[in-house]
């Protein structure tokens, strides 16, 4: 319950502040999702989520740039196919970005952001921090709950007496 409350509170706060700060709220949630799908393992997973999303944005921009530079008919399809192979290789073989879903998250978000890579990247990185913060605040709420709320086992035992 502590994690649920922390996540709800911080995600609501993110929604409130992201747009006024010039960030993409939805992209922050994509970065947060990348963090949580890695297992929410603290700062290690936050860094990995960030690096995977950065790699994905780079791949998305590569597709956009190659498509625009070459003017090849169906270039977007051709370059998407080639770069998708690259993303799969990166995700399977290259440490510390060996998490293919995180790379794909950054890549597809690049298209959704119409190539606005800078704003997207800031939003994704903030999203990774958001996920990490949800984990940490959930831990704090859990400690508070253990300290200040009655213990369930004690309540059950007392009722049985």
For each residue, the residues with C-beta under 8 A, 3 or more apart:
1: 4 5 145
2: 5 6 138 139 141 142 144 145
3: 6 7 134 135 138 141 142
4: 1 7 8 138
5: 1 2 8 9 138 141
6: 2 3 9 10 134 135 137 138 140 141
7: 3 4 10 11 134 138
8: 4 5 11 12
9: 5 6 12 13 137
10: 6 7 13 14 130 133 134 137
11: 7 8 14 15 29 32 130 134
12: 8 9 15 16
13: 9 10 16 17
14: 10 11 17 18 25 28 29 32 126 127 130
15: 11 12 18 25
16: 12 13 20
17: 13 14 20 21
18: 14 15 21 23 24 25 28 123 126
19: 22 23 25
20: 16 17
21: 17 18
22: 19 119
23: 18 19 27 28 119 122 123 126
24: 18 27 28 113 119 120 123
25: 14 15 18 19 28 29 123
26: 29 30 112
27: 23 24 30 31 109 112 113 119 120 123 124 127
28: 14 18 23 24 25 31 32 123 124 126 127 130
29: 11 14 25 26 32 33 127
30: 26 27 33 34 53 105 106 109 124 127
31: 27 28 34 35 49 50 53 105 123 124 125 126 127 128 130 131
32: 11 14 28 29 35 36 127 128 130 131 134
33: 29 30 36 37 105 127 131
34: 30 31 37 38 49 52 53 99 101 102 105 106 124 127 128 131
35: 31 32 38 40 45 46 49 127 128 130 131 132
36: 32 33 39 40 131
37: 33 34 101 102
38: 34 35 41 45 48 49 99 102
39: 36 45
40: 35 36 45 131 134 135
41: 38 44 45
42: 45 46 132 135
43: 46 47 132
44: 41 47 48
45: 35 38 39 40 41 42 48 49 132
46: 35 42 43 49 50 128 129 131 132
47: 43 44 50 51 96
48: 38 44 45 51 52 96 97 99 102
49: 31 34 35 38 45 46 52 53 99 102 128 131
50: 31 46 47 53 54 124 125 128
51: 47 48 54 55 96 97
52: 34 48 49 55 56 91 97 99 101 102 103 105 106
53: 30 31 34 49 50 56 57 102 103 105 106 109 121 124 125 128
54: 50 51 57 58 106 121 124 125
55: 51 52 58 59 87 90 97 102 103 106
56: 52 53 59 60 87 102 103 104 105 106 107 108 109 110
57: 53 54 60 61 106 107 109 110 117 120 121 124
58: 54 55 61 62 106
59: 55 56 62 63 83 86 87 90 103 106 107 110
60: 56 57 63 64 106 107 108 109 110 111 115 117
61: 57 58 64 65 110 115 117
62: 58 59 65 66 79 83
63: 59 60 66 67 76 79 80 83 107 110
64: 60 61 67 68 110 111 115
65: 61 62 68 69
66: 62 63 69 70 75 79 83
67: 63 64 70 72 75 76 79
68: 64 65 71
69: 65 66
70: 66 67 75
71: 68 75
72: 67 75 78
73:
74: 77 78
75: 66 67 70 71 72 78 79
76: 63 67 79 80
77: 74 80 81
78: 72 74 75 81 82
79: 62 63 66 67 75 76 82 83
80: 63 76 77 83 84
81: 77 78 84 85
82: 78 79 85 86
83: 59 62 63 66 79 80 86 87 107
84: 80 81 87 88
85: 81 82 88 89
86: 59 82 83 89 90
87: 55 56 59 83 84 90 91 100 103 104 107
88: 84 85 91 92 100
89: 85 86 92 93 94
90: 55 59 86 87 93 94 97 98 100 103
91: 52 87 88 94 97 98 99 100 101 102 103 104
92: 88 89 98 100
93: 89 90 98
94: 89 90 91 97 98
95: 98
96: 47 48 51
97: 48 51 52 55 90 91 94 102 103
98: 90 91 92 93 94 95
99: 34 38 48 49 52 91 102 103
100: 87 88 90 91 92 103 104
101: 34 37 52 91 104 105
102: 34 37 38 48 49 52 53 55 56 91 97 99 105 106
103: 52 53 55 56 59 87 90 91 97 99 100 106 107
104: 56 87 91 100 101 107 108
105: 30 31 33 34 52 53 56 101 102 108 109 124
106: 30 34 52 53 54 55 56 57 58 59 60 102 103 109 110 124
107: 56 57 59 60 63 83 87 103 104 110 111
108: 56 60 104 105 111 112
109: 27 30 53 56 57 60 105 106 112 113 120 124
110: 56 57 59 60 61 63 64 106 107 113 115 117 120
111: 60 64 107 108 114 115
112: 26 27 108 109
113: 24 27 109 110 116 117 119 120
114: 111
115: 60 61 64 110 111
116: 113 119 120
117: 57 60 61 110 113 120 121
118: 121 122
119: 22 23 24 27 113 116 122 123
120: 24 27 57 109 110 113 116 117 123 124
121: 53 54 57 117 118 124 125
122: 23 118 119 125 126
123: 18 23 24 25 27 28 31 119 120 126 127
124: 27 28 30 31 34 50 53 54 57 105 106 109 120 121 127 128
125: 31 50 53 54 121 122 128 129
126: 14 18 23 28 31 122 123 129 130
127: 14 27 28 29 30 31 32 33 34 35 123 124 130 131
128: 31 32 34 35 46 49 50 53 124 125 131 132
129: 46 125 126 132 133
130: 10 11 14 28 31 32 35 126 127 133 134
131: 31 32 33 34 35 36 40 46 49 127 128 134 135
132: 35 42 43 45 46 128 129 135 136
133: 10 129 130 136 137
134: 3 6 7 10 11 32 40 130 131 137 138
135: 3 6 40 42 131 132 138 139
136: 132 133 139 140
137: 6 9 10 133 134 140 141
138: 2 3 4 5 6 7 134 135 141 142
139: 2 135 136 142 143
140: 6 136 137 143 144
141: 2 3 5 6 137 138 144 145
142: 2 3 138 139 145 146
143: 139 140 146 147
144: 2 140 141 147 148
145: 1 2 141 142 148 149
146: 142 143 149
147: 143 144
148: 144 145
149: 145 146
150: 154 155
151: 154 155
152: 155 156
153: 156 157
154: 150 151 157 158
155: 150 151 152 158 159
156: 152 153 159 160
157: 153 154 160 161
158: 154 155 161
159: 155 156
160: 156 157
161: 157 158
